[in-house]
Amino acid sequence: MTRVFADRETKTRYDLRFLLHSGEPLLLTEDATPPDPTLSAAPRLPASARLPINRCNLPADILGGLTYQQHPVPLQLDGVRNFHQALFATLAPLSRRDERSAYFVDYMTVHFCLEDLEEAGFTPGPRKKYRCNANYLRMVRGWSFDSDGREGAVLKHWVETRFGLLARHHGGPLDGRDSDAYHAYLVQGSRGLYATNALEAQLDLLYTYCQYELELAHPGQSHLRLYRGINRIDEHEVLATHPGQRYQVLLNNLNSFTSERERADEFGDYILETQVPLAKIFFYNRLLPGMLKGEDEYVVVGGLYEVGISTF
């Protein structure tokens, strides 16, 4: 799989940081840059939290690690941007966000035949129509209502296949891939995907469009400071602790955050705060008109994060 870097120097620095944080032996040639003493060793993403393959330009052990959180590079799902290059060529001259979002919704409707299900290959029938109506909008709205429901299982499964990060929680801890809880999660996700209309391809394009909009909204920016209300830090898998209420935690493979600290306080006694790479934002409620309501929600791909904990 090809990594995307702006230049060779950026790639060299990124690989060096990853080796330093991974604990792997580091061999320096005469012209190599020496290790930066300010970079300290950090926990690696556990093998039990990732898959050996995925469908994007970085493997899971890198994109799910702390080094990536601190020094992110763009993530690209295999072939999606190229396959839909006509869409992004049309969006490029549009200066207004509402114009772009309206065109994107129209493109999704036409490309995936969302309003002409027989054209998409479905035969008439109320049950079949219900299943093929399970589109990208229904998935993200279902997530907002209940992230541990069927739609949440579909989205977490999508993250597993695209980014290689395994779900850690769904209605309770998922204790290993051989556990009953994990099998129940797989069944729920499979039922959510069954007889749908290229649903995972719809989610691929939604993520890619989200990244396109984030680049326009935050030029030259790599992170957003986001917040999450919690009641106890042990709700998360803590791998290391540091002074000043700083923790290194393994988040679920998909998580809800908000950009408004005051709203996070409504969901717990403590506030988890972290810097989220833009490349790890799957979607947010202002991306499309009427897509989500309520708090200013950002749905974030997980992995290892350094976080702070505070009271309001």
Residue pairs with C-beta under 8 A, 6 or more apart in sequence:
1 56
1 57
1 58
1 59
1 78
2 57
3 11
3 57
3 58
3 73
4 57
4 73
4 74
4 76
5 11
5 14
5 73
10 73
12 33
13 33
13 71
14 71
14 73
16 26
16 33
16 35
16 36
17 36
17 39
17 67
17 70
17 71
18 62
18 65
18 67
19 26
20 26
20 35
20 36
20 39
20 41
20 67
21 39
21 41
21 42
21 44
21 65
21 66
21 67
22 44
22 61
22 65
22 67
23 41
23 44
26 35
28 34
28 35
42 65
42 66
42 67
42 240
42 248
42 304
43 66
43 239
43 240
43 248
43 304
44 61
44 65
44 304
45 60
45 61
45 64
45 65
45 250
45 303
45 304
46 250
48 166
48 176
48 177
49 64
49 165
49 166
49 168
49 250
49 303
50 60
50 61
50 64
50 164
50 165
50 166
51 60
51 160
51 164
51 165
51 166
52 59
52 60
52 164
53 59
53 164
54 60
54 161
54 162
54 163
54 164
55 77
55 78
55 161
55 162
56 63
56 75
56 76
56 77
56 78
56 162
56 163
57 74
57 75
57 76
57 78
58 68
58 73
58 75
59 164
60 163
60 164
60 165
60 303
62 68
63 75
63 163
63 164
63 165
63 280
63 303
64 163
64 164
64 165
64 302
64 303
64 304
65 303
65 304
66 248
66 304
66 305
66 306
68 277
68 303
69 274
69 275
69 276
69 277
69 303
69 304
69 305
69 306
70 306
72 222
72 223
72 277
72 278
72 279
72 280
73 279
74 211
74 279
75 163
75 211
75 279
75 280
76 208
77 162
77 204
77 207
77 208
80 204
80 205
80 207
80 208
81 88
81 208
84 111
84 205
84 208
87 104
87 107
87 205
87 209
88 212
90 103
90 107
91 100
91 103
91 104
91 212
94 100
94 103
97 213
97 216
97 217
98 289
100 213
101 213
101 287
101 288
101 289
102 289
104 209
104 288
105 288
105 289
108 114
108 135
108 136
108 202
108 205
108 206
109 115
112 120
112 135
112 197
112 198
112 201
112 202
113 119
113 120
113 197
114 135
114 197
117 129
117 132
117 133
117 197
118 124
120 132
120 197
120 198
122 128
122 129
122 132
122 197
128 195
131 194
131 195
131 196
132 195
132 196
132 197
134 192
134 196
134 197
134 199
135 196
135 197
135 199
135 202
136 199
136 202
136 203
136 205
136 206
137 288
137 291
138 151
139 151
139 154
139 155
139 199
139 203
140 151
140 155
140 206
140 283
140 291
140 292
140 299
141 151
141 291
141 292
142 149
142 150
142 151
142 152
143 151
143 152
143 155
143 256
143 299
144 285
144 292
144 293
144 294
144 297
145 151
146 152
147 254
147 256
148 170
148 171
150 188
150 189
150 191
150 192
151 192
152 170
152 254
153 170
153 185
153 188
153 189
153 192
154 189
154 192
154 193
154 199
155 203
155 254
155 282
155 299
156 167
156 170
156 185
156 189
156 252
156 253
156 254
157 167
157 186
157 189
157 190
157 192
157 193
158 200
158 203
159 165
159 167
159 253
159 254
159 282
159 301
159 302
160 166
160 167
160 253
161 200
162 204
162 207
163 253
163 301
165 253
165 301
165 302
165 303
166 174
166 177
166 253
167 174
167 182
167 185
167 252
167 253
167 254
168 174
168 237
168 250
168 251
168 252
168 253
168 302
169 252
170 181
170 185
170 188
171 181
171 184
171 185
172 181
173 181
174 181
174 182
174 185
175 181
175 182
176 182
193 199
193 200
206 282
206 283
207 282
207 283
209 287
210 281
210 282
210 283
210 284
210 287
211 278
211 279
211 281
213 287
214 278
214 281
215 278
218 224
218 278
221 278
222 277
222 278
223 275
223 276
223 277
223 278
224 259
224 275
224 276
224 278
224 281
224 298
225 259
225 273
225 274
225 275
225 276
226 257
226 258
226 259
226 273
226 274
226 275
226 276
226 298
226 300
227 257
227 258
227 259
227 260
227 261
227 263
227 264
227 271
227 272
227 273
228 255
228 256
228 257
228 258
228 264
228 267
228 268
228 271
228 272
228 273
228 274
229 263
229 264
229 265
229 266
229 267
229 268
229 270
229 271
229 272
230 236
230 267
230 268
230 269
230 270
230 271
230 272
230 309
231 268
231 269
231 270
232 270
233 247
233 249
233 270
233 272
233 309
236 247
236 249
236 250
236 251
236 272
237 249
237 250
238 247
238 248
238 249
239 248
239 249
239 250
239 304
240 247
240 248
241 247
241 248
242 248
244 308
245 308
245 309
245 310
246 306
246 307
246 308
247 306
247 307
247 308
247 309
248 304
248 305
248 306
248 307
249 304
249 305
249 307
250 302
250 303
250 304
251 300
251 302
251 303
251 304
251 305
252 302
253 301
253 302
253 303
254 282
254 299
254 300
254 301
254 302
255 299
255 300
255 302
256 297
256 298
256 299
256 300
257 264
257 274
257 276
257 297
257 298
257 299
257 300
258 264
258 295
258 296
258 297
258 298
259 296
259 298
260 295
260 296
261 271
261 273
261 312
262 312
263 295
263 296
264 271
264 272
265 271
265 312
266 295
269 311
270 309
270 310
270 311
271 309
271 310
271 311
271 312
272 307
272 308
272 309
273 307
273 308
273 309
273 310
274 305
274 306
274 307
274 308
275 306
276 298
276 300
276 305
280 300
280 301
280 303
281 298
281 299
281 300
281 301
282 299
282 300
282 301
283 291
283 298
283 299
284 292
284 296
284 297
284 298
284 299
285 291
285 292
285 293
285 294
285 295
285 296
285 297
285 298
286 296
